[in-house]
Amino acid sequence: MIEWLDPDDCSHFPEPHRALSEPNGLLAIGGDLSPARLIQAYRRGIFPWFGPGDPILWWSPDPRAVLFPAQLHVSRSLRKRLRHSGLTTTLDRAFRAVIEQCAAPREPQSGTWLVPEMITAYCRLHDLGLAHSVEVWQGEVLVGGLYGVALGRVFFGESMFSRVDDGSKIALARLCEHLLDRDFALIDCQMMTRHLHSLGAVFLKRADFLTLVAEQTARPRYKHTWDEGQCRPTSAIRLDYFRRTPP
């Protein structure tokens, strides 16, 4: 049985091992998207994911897709793109714009899981210094980016978008460089996709993932804002941090 959460008790979640195997990871329904509940969820390896008109659905799939920042696969073509793109990157400079771009339908007639209440919830976390964004710019135009939640030394990735070739890959490379410089342990990718697998994401058993999350989210968080006050060219990203992959 799937448990309905009490909207007045933001601390309670069922244990992740009680999640369904089909659909993989569905754990609970209802509750709310308050900062307190979202923080409790992420610390337990649980995240919200639901569509327009649906109740809030909470998930903890097994296995879990993760990316260890130093294991990012950077292909020869992406390395060339980073060196010569003419694009720039920033951190925490345009969080709402990034999440709104992630919410835009990817194809004509398609919908989005980033409903308005989700956007509001993550913007609240950003105001609290817990949700962060990476932006990719072509001049003054936002052409790529990603966002997620940082607790301790874990980055829980939520979504990314691209309006130019490799825009989301560039954002991910910038994120991984930033996380490695600050001793983050891993990026939670939630569900595996072919795109994420090609970039180095791997599966962890849920039990191993939860152990790692418990250890790493207990560490002190890095800082309230990641904005470094500068717009960096993609050519400045430290490619020696990452694995080379065949073309």
N, C-alpha and C positions, 0 to 999 in steps of 0.2 A: 504494500500500500504506500502511495505517495502522501507524505505529510503536508498538510496546510499549515503555514506559519502564522503565528499570532502577530498582527501588526503592532501590538503594544509591547512585545518582547523581542527586542532587536538582538539579544545575545544568543538566542536559541537556534540551532540548526541540528538536524539529525546527523549521525555519524556518516561520513562519506561512503563507507563500505556498504551502506544500505541503498545506494543509488542503483537504479535499474541498469540492466545490461542492454535492454532494448526499449526505448532509445538509450544509447550508451551514455550513462552519467546522469540521467534525470533523477534529482534527489528530492526536491521540495517545490511547493507552489505557494505563491502569495507573499505576505509580509509587506515590506516597503523597500525603498531605495535610499533610505537615510544614510548619511556618512557612517554612523555607528554600525549599522547592519552590514554595509558594504565592507568595512574594515574587518569585522568579524568573519565575514564570508571568505575574503581573500586569505586571511590568516589560516583558515581551515581548508584551503584548496578548493573553494567553491566560488562560482561566478554566475551572474545573471545573464540570461539570453532568451529573448522572447520577441514575438512579432506584434504588429499593430492589432489591437483588439484582444490579445491574449492576456491572461494573468501573468504575473511575474513568475518565471521559471528559473530554478536554481540547479546548477549542474556540477558534477565532479566526475568526469569520464575516466575510464581505465582501459588502456594505458593513457598517459598524458603526454602531449607533445611539448617539448622544451627545446630551447636553444642555449647552449653554453656560449657566452659571448666570444671567447677565443676560438670557437669552432665554426664561426661564420665562414661559409664557403664564398670566396670572391673569385669569380671567373676572370679569365684574361680579358674578355670584352668589358666586364664591369670595371676592372682596374683601369682600362683605357678610358672608359667613360668618366670615371672619377677624376682622372688626371686632366681631361680636356673638355669637360662638360660646360664650363663657364657658369655653372650653377653655384649657389651658396646655401649654407645651412645655418639654422639658429635653433635654440632650445627655449621652450616655454615662452616664445615670443607671440604666438598666435594660437593659443590652445582652442578657443571656441571655433575659430575658423577651420582648424584641422578636423575637429570632431564633426563639424557640419559638412565638410567635404567627404569625410568617411561615411556620413549618413546619406549622401546623395546616391540615388539609384545607379548601379553600375551599367545597366543596360536599359534601353527603352522598354517601358511597361513593367519593369521590375520594381519590387518594393525595397524596404530596408528594415533591418532589425533595430536600428538606432532610432527608436521612437523618441518624441520630445522629452518624456520624463527621464529617459536614459541620458540624454544630452544634459539636462538640468542637473541630474545627480552627479555626473562626472565633472561638470563645471564647478559644483560645490567642492568636490574633492580637490580639484585644482586650486581653488581659493584657499584650501587648507594646507596646500603644499604637498599633497599626496598623489595627485595625478599630474602627469607631465607630457609634453609634446616635443616632437622633433619636426622642424619645418624645412622644406626644400624650396628655394626661391629661384625664379628666372627673372632677374631684375627685381621689380616690385611685385611680381605675380607669384602667388603660392601655387606650386605645381606638384608637390608631393609632401607626404608627412605620415606620421603615426602618433598614437597616444596610448597611454596605459597608466597603471598604478604602481607606485614604488613603495614597498614596505620593507624596512630593514635593508637588506642587500638582495632583494628579489624584485624584478620588474615584471609585472603582470601585463603582458601585451593585450590590447583590446582590438585595435583595428588600424589599417593603413590605407592610403590611397595614392594614386599616381595620375598625373595629367600629362606627363611626358615619359618617354622611354626610361625605364629604370628609376623612376622617381621614388617609389617605395623602397627599392633596394638601397638607394643612396641614403634614405632616411634610416634604414636599419643599420647600415655600416656606421653612420654617425652615432647612432644609439649605442652600438656595441663598443665603439671606441670610448665613448663617455663612460659606460659601465665598467669597462676594464680599468680605466684610470682610477675608478673609485671602488674597486674591489667588490663589485657585484658578483654574485655566484651564478645566477641563471636568469633567463627570460622564460616566463610561462607563455607558451603559444596556444594553450588550450586544446584545440582540435588540429590534427595534422592535415595539411593540404600538399598537393604536389609542389606548389610554389615554395612553401616553407621547407619541405624536405630537400628541395634543390639548393636551398640556402644553408643547410646544415642542421635543421631541426631533427631531433631523434625522439623516440618513445622512452618514457620511464614508466615502470609499474606505479600504480597509484600509491601504494604503500611507501615506496622509495621517494616518490615526489613529495608526499606529505611530510615525511621525516626531514627532507631537505628544506622544505618551506618553513617548518617549525623552527629549525635551527637558524636559518638565515633571516627570517622576519624578526627574530628576537634581537638582532644586532641593531645598533643605533642607526637611524635614518641619516641620509647624507646631508641634505639641507632643504630649506623650504622651497626655494626656487632654483631651477637649473639655469636660468638665463645668465649667460656669461657676459652680456653687454657687447657682444660682437657678432658680426655676420662673417662666417668663415667660408672660404672657397672649398669646394669638394676636393681639390688637389691637396688640401692640408690634412685630410684624413689619413691616419697612420696605417697604411696598408700592410706594413710588416707585422701588425698585430694578428693578422688573419691567415687562414689556410688558403693556399692556391688550389684551384680546381682546373681540370682540363677545359679547353674551349668547347 
